[in-house]
Amino acid sequence: MTLHLYNTASRQKEEFVPRDPANVGMYVCGPTVYDFAHIGNARPVVIFDVLARLLRRIYGAEHVTYVRNITDVEDKIIVAAEANNESIEDLTTRTTQAFHDDMAELGALPPDREPRATQHIDGMIGMISVLIEKGHAYEAEGHVLFDVTSMPEYGALSGRNRDDMIAGARVEVAPYKKDPADFVLWKPSTDDMPGWDSPWGRGRPGWHIECSVMSKAELGDTFDIHGGGRDLIFPHHENEVAQSCCANGKGTFARYWVHNGFLTVEGDKMSKSLGNFRTVRELLAEAPGEALRLNMLSAQYRQPLDWTADGVRQARTNLDRLYTAVQHLSDVEAAPDAFAAEVLDALEDDLNTPKALTALYAYASEANKATDPAARAMLKAKLLSGGGLLGLLQQDPDVWFKGGSEGEIDAEAIEALIQERLDARKNKNYARSDEIRDMLKDQGVILEDGPQGTTWKRA
């Protein structure tokens, strides 16, 4: 089948037809780097990592450009740096590295390009100047604002009417606005804030203009896919459309808008006041990143995802099942001409990851029963290729089973206890031997005695 994606702009699932199959472009809104990424931040990273893998499979890696930005100038960053008593540069450097490390633990590949807002200030000043010249923006009290009344189509992406826009989230009321829905393109900076010289005085860009300029710089006026979470549709993505189309021409900018659904934690909206605010770093101390990733993919991307401890435990169990199947096929080479067609078909149907995972589990079940070498080689290829599309099964099964989370007994200590147990058995000290087995079992380590010696894995 061909790739179909739900396009927020048309509110329907459409066949994806790139402008140029040799140059497929996707831009996804990245993090504002002022603190550790939370699990809600991670969902779009994992989802669009799968979409990027899929696009590379269909069109070839050399024909796909995946861009995800870093927002390193924003008011939250200024506030956080002051609260932490550190420089903005130190804060953004530290939190950007933490973001990269955490997303890598979730199996997310780096984007092809990762522009930073501070690298594109000149482009932002240039686009703002064009908007002023074309009558779509105006200067007021050191600010430059977009005039939403100058664009009759404003609100089409989100489907919001005039009253909704004015009452919408993050719409700032200010006396210098011509219209309550007008939004900031440039704002003044005090001496202790980051700022750049501009025709409107020393200042810094508004959040929305950053992505309009970075996407244009990396992918051009018009590109294929713009992605992000549903929470960004209004005002961020609506405002990006307004800026870009008014500056570059009607009908430019993103052709397909792809948005992932909201994430809750144990049935409630995630918030620090409820005590259910979970950072990726905290969760990685409790479970392997691959289990967090699989749990993320257990729901179709447009649907809400309720993050639960039970879901993570089930994801670990499911990965045990998949890695056991791969381990069972260790005596055969993957068939070079076999591929996980069922996984590919599921992902081409608007990234149906639950259906894709069901296909992987079916391969695992077949692999555990298959005896014919050719069939087993084919199933190994399907497991590994299907896992590759989903960003799963990327490590050796032995590493998976022996890998632990923070706070768990490490592999070196386990091996030492196994040797101690072996010595105890040689000395007929069976009580100590059983004590070690039970102690390891209590810590989630299962011993398996066989003709070749004792092996182990985590439960």
Summary of the structure (lengths in Angstrom):
residues: 459
radius of gyration: 25.8
end to end distance: 38.9
largest distance: 90.4
contacts: 1471
relative contact order: 0.11
helix: 48%
strand: 17%
